[in-house]
Amino acid sequence: CMTPFETVLTYYTFPERIKPHPLQIETINDLAPLPNSGEWLDMGTGKSFCSTATALYHKIMWGNQIVIIMPPVLLRQWGRWLAEIKPALTVTEYQGTPAKRAAMDLEVDVVLVGVQIFKKENKRFVDHFFGKPYTVILDEATFAGNVESDAHHLVYDFCIGHPVIPLTGTPMNNVMDAYPML
C-alpha cells in the first residue's frame, strides 16, 4: 500500500531542487487523506509544496480541481511554482480586465485567483464549481480570519463541503486565532 506522498510521486514529478524533508513528507501523508487540514508552518518551511502535494493527492484520488485563493501579489509566484511540476498542469491565473477574465477557462487543473477578484466575481466561481469536486487552498489565510468580513463569508460558503487547506506563517496565539480560517 502506497502512502499519499508516494501516490502523488507516481503521477507527478517535482523540480529537482525540491528535496522534501521527512517532516514535510509526514505532513503530506498525515493530512492528504483528511477532508480538511490547516498548515501553520513558518515561512520557508514548505507550505506551498505540502499543500500542493496534498491537493494533487485529492486530484488523483477524488478527481478534484484545485482553486487557490490568495493575496494577488502571490499569483505569479504560484504560477511559476506550478509550472515546474511535471507532467504539466493546466493552470488559469485568473486576473486582468473583466473582459479578459470572462474569457478565461475555469475547466483546468488549477485556478489561481486573488481574494479581491474572488470576492467580486464570486458568483462565477460558485456557478462554475457547483456540483463538482474541488479542493481549496487559502494562501495567507488570515485574509479570511475576521468572521464579520465579506471575504470570510464568501470563502466559507464556497468551501463548505469541500477540502480546504488554509496556509499561514502568522503565529497563532490561541485556538480562536485559527478557528475562523477553519
C-alpha atoms as one frame of an Amber mdcrd trajectory, in Angstrom:
protein
   0.000   0.000   0.000   1.408   3.371  -1.026   1.430   6.437   1.168  -0.296
   9.582  -0.126   3.074  11.149  -0.996   4.184   8.005  -2.854   0.862   8.088
  -4.719   1.481  11.684  -5.801   5.004  10.802  -6.943   3.670   8.030  -9.201
   1.819  10.716 -11.191   3.829  13.914 -10.746   7.444  14.990 -10.580   8.522
  17.999  -8.557  11.556  20.101  -9.524  14.920  18.524  -8.709  15.781  21.411
  -6.396  12.954  20.282  -4.072  14.315  17.797  -1.570  11.407  17.025   0.769
  12.265  16.923   4.448  10.936  13.885   6.354   8.632  16.203   8.334   7.151
  17.567   5.091   6.516  14.031   3.848   4.962  13.145   7.203   2.736  16.247
   6.979   1.551  15.274   3.487   0.940  11.651   4.482  -0.950  12.657   7.626
  -3.061  15.442   6.104  -3.737  14.406   2.491  -6.368  11.755   3.315  -8.283
  14.180   5.558 -11.159  16.251   4.173  -9.715  19.433   5.734  -6.377  20.408
   7.166  -4.527  23.555   8.132  -0.855  24.245   7.667   0.515  26.706  10.178
   4.142  26.342   9.194   6.808  29.012   9.491   7.900  30.945   6.398  10.234
  28.922   4.211   9.261  25.514   5.598   7.338  24.323   2.565   3.671  25.281
   2.907   3.310  25.614  -0.874   4.979  22.256  -1.504   2.991  20.411   1.182
  -0.353  21.946   0.207   0.281  21.318  -3.494   1.132  17.665  -2.867  -1.954
  17.317  -0.667  -4.216  18.916  -3.304  -2.672  16.747  -6.040  -3.492  13.698
  -3.916  -7.118  14.917  -3.853  -6.964  15.350  -7.640  -5.659  11.809  -8.099
  -7.954  10.098  -5.597 -11.181  12.110  -5.960 -10.829  13.947  -9.283 -10.747
  17.339  -7.584  -9.913  20.550  -9.358  -7.777  22.885  -7.287  -8.677  26.511
  -6.524  -6.038  28.616  -4.808  -7.276  31.883  -3.306  -4.567  34.304  -2.215
  -3.422  37.881  -1.993  -2.992  38.933  -5.655   0.715  39.621  -5.231   1.254
  35.842  -4.972  -0.418  34.863  -8.289   2.739  34.840 -10.393   4.726  33.067
  -7.685   2.142  30.256  -7.560   2.013  30.159 -11.371   5.793  29.755 -11.621
   5.776  27.062  -8.908   3.014  25.030 -10.558   4.723  25.305 -13.975   7.665
  23.344 -12.553   5.548  20.270 -11.797   5.530  17.584 -14.488   3.528  16.482
 -16.319   2.291  19.988 -16.836  -0.838  21.020 -15.007  -3.357  23.220 -16.767
  -3.444  26.466 -14.805  -5.560  29.594 -15.138  -4.167  32.720 -13.487  -7.498
  34.491 -13.078  -6.547  38.151 -13.430  -6.665  41.040 -15.873  -9.540  43.123
 -17.157 -13.138  41.992 -16.609 -13.417  41.107 -20.321 -10.181  39.119 -20.208
 -11.323  37.262 -17.066 -14.717  36.494 -18.613 -12.931  34.726 -21.473 -10.768
  32.602 -19.158 -11.302  28.882 -18.865 -12.055  27.604 -15.366 -12.173  23.973
 -16.507  -8.492  23.422 -15.708  -6.461  21.532 -13.113  -5.728  24.652 -11.047
  -7.341  28.086 -10.841  -5.311  30.823  -9.159  -7.283  33.852  -8.019  -6.664
  36.888  -5.853  -9.037  37.333  -2.955 -10.414  40.683  -4.184 -11.344  39.308
  -7.605 -12.723  36.149  -5.972 -14.998  38.347  -3.867 -16.011  40.483  -6.852
 -16.699  37.503  -9.136 -17.843  35.026  -6.512 -20.994  34.137  -8.446 -18.946
  32.944 -11.431 -16.905  30.653  -9.179 -19.939  29.342  -7.314 -21.836  28.698
 -10.557 -18.888  27.076 -12.332 -17.868  24.775  -9.495 -21.402  23.850  -8.367
 -21.685  20.074  -8.071 -18.013  19.492  -8.958 -15.294  18.126  -6.713 -12.630
  20.671  -5.810 -10.037  21.407  -3.174  -9.375  24.963  -1.999  -6.002  26.230
  -0.827  -6.196  29.543   1.036  -2.733  31.072   0.928  -2.138  33.692   3.595
  -5.462  32.546   5.046  -5.516  35.332   7.593  -7.469  37.312   4.952 -10.451
  35.142   5.991  -9.739  35.422   9.703 -12.355  38.047  10.509 -15.724  36.256
  10.744 -17.509  39.574  10.152 -15.821  40.213   6.788 -17.157  39.623   3.285
 -14.014  37.646   2.484 -14.717  35.224   5.316 -18.376  34.711   4.379 -17.773
  34.276   0.640 -14.809  31.953   1.111 -16.607  29.942   3.802 -19.695  29.500
   1.601 -17.536  28.469  -1.386 -15.512  25.986   0.668 -18.234  24.303   2.692
 -18.398  20.607   1.874 -15.056  20.638   0.049 -11.500  20.001   1.221  -9.859
  23.216   2.413  -6.191  23.805   3.156  -5.607  27.164   4.862  -1.962  28.267
   4.887  -0.327  30.877   7.046   3.019  31.577   8.582   1.418  34.031  11.006
   1.827  32.745  14.564  -1.373  31.726  16.297  -1.631  32.780  19.938  -4.669
  30.690  20.760  -7.184  28.376  19.131  -9.532  31.268  18.374  -6.871  32.749
  16.031  -7.155  29.634  13.850 -10.887  28.960  14.234 -12.182  31.460  11.630
  -9.803  30.075   8.994 -11.049  26.545   9.565
